[in-house]
Amino acid sequence: MRENAKYFVQKYGTIITLILLIVIFSITTETFLEPRNLLNIVAHISMLMIIATGLTVCMVPGDFDMSIGSVASLSGIFFSSLVVRNFPLIPSILVVLLMGAVFGLTAGLLVTKVRISAFIATLALGQVATGINFMYTRGQEVFGDFSKGFLSLGQGKTFSIIPNQVLIMIGIVFIFAFTMEKTKVGRYMYAIGGSIHASFLSGIKVNLYRIFGLMISGGLAAFTGCILASRLGSGQPTAGDSYLMDAIAAAYIGMTTIKTSRPNIIGTLIGVLFIGVIENGLVLIGVSYFFQYIAKGVIIILAVALSSRGSMVVEK
């Protein structure tokens, strides 16, 4: 009985902490549970979830992508520049997605062919993306007379209620959660994450799937940049940079629940919700901006520690 309880805490401790946070913020504020505020939370986390989904996919076979923030920033600039020059919306998005995928492909080739660690390869490529960004913009935002289609991507609402970016997020989460959990591609990528050597001996094309994961990460980072530019109504040179650390936090929080110690899309979604609830709740109760970083860090540590403690007890 005791071991079952500890296992439950290990697997669902993060979810329990999330529920406790919701209860605390609901009691301490009058507006937290209002539909408008809840919708704001979901809209706010949608771009983080999209970029964190790509990071999670590349983490499944054991790689990592430190370039996603820089790629998102560059993509927002590139996307804004194309649209403001009257390029059609959909082709502009596809070109930007291709650019993000090329960053991922380059990282994948460096990792699988040159044998550079994914951390170092993507860190370097992130610097390349930042350099291209500032070489093009000189640190200035890209603004102009944007089309309604451009603005509707990040500012529009379906049925005048649901933000378009939320629907996009839901679609992406469904597609990649299904792919990773129910298809051969997902099973092979999890097998590679378990043991590259055993997967290779089993006939799995290890390098191909690792490159695929990094390309998905780059592509979704680029797509996040597109939505972010639309949301802001301009291309901001550093707009996507902050998403890197929050995406990493969300992915690792996600590894403390559902599939413990393994990257998984639903777990990452819980991690993103965790971060969104903390940020929104702290604003509502009036915590100073600089204290929010401290509070968020402490709460995340406690949540992960709760699950890790349960894991250690079960192992004993």
Summary of the structure (lengths in Angstrom):
residues: 316
radius of gyration: 19.9
end to end distance: 14.7
largest distance: 65.5
contacts: 1149
relative contact order: 0.21
helix: 77%
strand: 2%
